[in-house]
């Protein structure tokens, strides 16, 4: 195997350093982090939607036979599931393991504490709420009624306030822990739609949902 020229290696390292500087000084910098994270959340939703559609077309036998709105709902639930896994994991980290809100040696009241990561995570979540709300309004009322719209407006407003002000981020993440049951709820819908309502997987998933809500 031919060796990579030294000039090429140096060029790659230079581009890598420039990319790292871009992320550190602009994408994750305090003035830009909220906006880039929201945009990143929206773009991630689009990518997950397309990947869910692609993977389901190849590996789920019943997917091609679904109606158009069922496929939209199917793919949209893929977005919701991915967001739930992301935000519940981040929430569990900040609430139970991170020192950001538990270290008594940090200055300032706990309610006013925030970090680049905590702000970025809320921004990604806000991007999801924007995307899901837009999808709901686009297909209204097939994906959810007025109560669904109100829920997203209120949730998005609360997350946006906490993200932009840096206040009450701990309590926001405590509420977002409830997303931990969302993947199981969507799996229940997937199994039902795929004609597997009487399967063992459906029963086990129901038990997991029950335990999760305890």
Buried (B, 14 or more C-beta within 10 A) or exposed (E): EEEEEEEEEEEEEEEEEEEEEEEEEEBBEEEEBBEBBBBBBBEBBEEBBEBBBEEBEEEBEBBEEBEEEBBBBBBBBBBBBBBBBBBBEBBBBBBEEBEBBBEEEEEEEBEEBBBEBBBBBBBBBBBBBBBBBEBBBEBEEBBBEEEBBEBBEEBBEBBBBBBBEBBBBBBBBBBBBBBBBBBBBBBBEBBEBBEBEEEEEBEEBBEBBEEBEE
